[in-house]
Amino acid sequence: MVDITVRPMVAADADRVLAIYQAGLDAGNASFEITAPTWSAFDTARLSAHRFVAVDRDGGVLGWIAVSPTSTRAVYAGVVEHSVYVDPAAQGRGIARLLLDALIASTEAAGIWTIQSGIFPENAASLTLHQRAGFRVVGVRERVGRHHGRWRDVVLLERRSRVIA
Ligand SMILES: CC(C)(COP(=O)(O)OP(=O)(O)OC[C@H]1O[C@@H](n2cnc3c(N)ncnc32)[C@H](O)[C@@H]1OP(=O)(O)O)[C@@H](O)C(=O)NCCC(=O)NCCS
């Protein structure tokens, strides 16, 4: 992984970030969403302090990670939900793990204690990635939403920081 670095996401990354997002949605096992949002909607929904991209030697964006708050209630101020997407041509090289490690470090440094994610049971890569990074399965939400007309289950995973007591 010497040729890949992780840096904060900036507005100039928008086109690549949204293209990678759309490629993940098109593959069918990433999210209930069908279409990637506009940059404005993406930007509004996600915390600016905890967004990263993975770039190659030439600066090309190969993947991204970002989080959204889960609640406006003060008690859940340290609980966020994340998304991670890697360009299909760059998958299987450890890029998502690099992004996840950067996110874990940055959220823990900011006092965020729980990262959660909902993952389709069919998304073996994402389930493996998250469990290796210390996420645990909370449970399976049954037929919680419809995707292309089909009811689908979602596995809820969370990672509770051990350094925030
Ligand atoms: C899920 C996703 C982000 C993984 O990205 P990636 O860069 O290919 O993942 P990594 O190479 O970092 O692999 C992380 C771990 O998952 C494992 N893994 C990767 N692909 C796998 C697969 N198809 N099946 C099983 N395990 C897999 C790897 O072995 C690795 O574990 P290890 O470090 O112990 O060897 C990527 O497949 C993707 O962008 N998918 C579309 C969008 C998506 O589904 N996002 C997640 C939404 S919840």
PDBQT file of the ligand as one rigid body, heavy atoms in Angstrom, charges set to zero:
ROOT
HETATM    1  C1  LIG A 201     -16.958  -2.866   0.661  1.00  0.00    +0.000 C 
HETATM    2  C2  LIG A 201     -15.787  -2.128   0.004  1.00  0.00    +0.000 C 
HETATM    3  C3  LIG A 201     -15.776  -0.687   0.491  1.00  0.00    +0.000 C 
HETATM    4  C4  LIG A 201     -14.473  -2.835   0.390  1.00  0.00    +0.000 C 
HETATM    5  O1  LIG A 201     -13.412  -2.078  -0.170  1.00  0.00    +0.000 OA
HETATM    6  P1  LIG A 201     -11.974  -2.741  -0.474  1.00  0.00    +0.000 P 
HETATM    7  O2  LIG A 201     -10.991  -1.622  -0.626  1.00  0.00    +0.000 OA
HETATM    8  O3  LIG A 201     -12.110  -3.678  -1.599  1.00  0.00    +0.000 OA
HETATM    9  O4  LIG A 201     -11.699  -3.552   0.884  1.00  0.00    +0.000 OA
HETATM   10  P2  LIG A 201     -10.272  -3.972   1.418  1.00  0.00    +0.000 P 
HETATM   11  O5  LIG A 201      -9.404  -4.378   0.254  1.00  0.00    +0.000 OA
HETATM   12  O6  LIG A 201      -9.762  -2.903   2.335  1.00  0.00    +0.000 OA
HETATM   13  O7  LIG A 201     -10.626  -5.278   2.254  1.00  0.00    +0.000 OA
HETATM   14  C5  LIG A 201     -10.945  -5.190   3.616  1.00  0.00    +0.000 C 
HETATM   15  C6  LIG A 201     -11.123  -6.586   4.151  1.00  0.00    +0.000 C 
HETATM   16  O8  LIG A 201     -12.286  -7.185   3.573  1.00  0.00    +0.000 OA
HETATM   17  C7  LIG A 201     -11.923  -8.395   2.937  1.00  0.00    +0.000 C 
HETATM   18  N1  LIG A 201     -12.624  -8.493   1.673  1.00  0.00    +0.000 N 
HETATM   19  C8  LIG A 201     -12.507  -7.635   0.628  1.00  0.00    +0.000 A 
HETATM   20  N2  LIG A 201     -13.313  -8.050  -0.374  1.00  0.00    +0.000 NA
HETATM   21  C9  LIG A 201     -13.924  -9.186   0.075  1.00  0.00    +0.000 A 
HETATM   22  C10 LIG A 201     -14.879 -10.070  -0.503  1.00  0.00    +0.000 A 
HETATM   23  N3  LIG A 201     -15.357  -9.867  -1.747  1.00  0.00    +0.000 N 
HETATM   24  N4  LIG A 201     -15.308 -11.121   0.238  1.00  0.00    +0.000 NA
HETATM   25  C11 LIG A 201     -14.838 -11.326   1.491  1.00  0.00    +0.000 A 
HETATM   26  N5  LIG A 201     -13.937 -10.506   2.081  1.00  0.00    +0.000 NA
HETATM   27  C12 LIG A 201     -13.487  -9.466   1.374  1.00  0.00    +0.000 A 
HETATM   28  C13 LIG A 201     -10.454  -8.305   2.681  1.00  0.00    +0.000 C 
HETATM   29  O9  LIG A 201      -9.864  -9.592   2.689  1.00  0.00    +0.000 OA
HETATM   30  C14 LIG A 201      -9.959  -7.475   3.808  1.00  0.00    +0.000 C 
HETATM   31  O10 LIG A 201      -9.693  -8.228   4.957  1.00  0.00    +0.000 OA
HETATM   32  P3  LIG A 201      -8.162  -8.490   5.397  1.00  0.00    +0.000 P 
HETATM   33  O11 LIG A 201      -7.531  -7.121   5.531  1.00  0.00    +0.000 OA
HETATM   34  O12 LIG A 201      -8.274  -9.186   6.694  1.00  0.00    +0.000 OA
HETATM   35  O13 LIG A 201      -7.568  -9.282   4.287  1.00  0.00    +0.000 OA
HETATM   36  C15 LIG A 201     -15.891  -2.174  -1.547  1.00  0.00    +0.000 C 
HETATM   37  O14 LIG A 201     -16.143  -3.508  -1.942  1.00  0.00    +0.000 OA
HETATM   38  C16 LIG A 201     -16.944  -1.260  -2.123  1.00  0.00    +0.000 C 
HETATM   39  O15 LIG A 201     -16.702  -0.052  -2.346  1.00  0.00    +0.000 OA
HETATM   40  N6  LIG A 201     -18.152  -1.801  -2.382  1.00  0.00    +0.000 N 
HETATM   41  C17 LIG A 201     -19.243  -1.002  -2.938  1.00  0.00    +0.000 C 
HETATM   42  C18 LIG A 201     -19.737   0.025  -1.924  1.00  0.00    +0.000 C 
HETATM   43  C19 LIG A 201     -20.129  -0.657  -0.614  1.00  0.00    +0.000 C 
HETATM   44  O16 LIG A 201     -20.710  -1.717  -0.582  1.00  0.00    +0.000 OA
HETATM   45  N7  LIG A 201     -19.810   0.059   0.476  1.00  0.00    +0.000 N 
HETATM   46  C20 LIG A 201     -20.122  -0.405   1.808  1.00  0.00    +0.000 C 
HETATM   47  C21 LIG A 201     -21.522  -0.040   2.131  1.00  0.00    +0.000 C 
HETATM   48  S1  LIG A 201     -21.995  -0.704   3.722  1.00  0.00    +0.000 SA
ENDROOT
TORSDOF 0
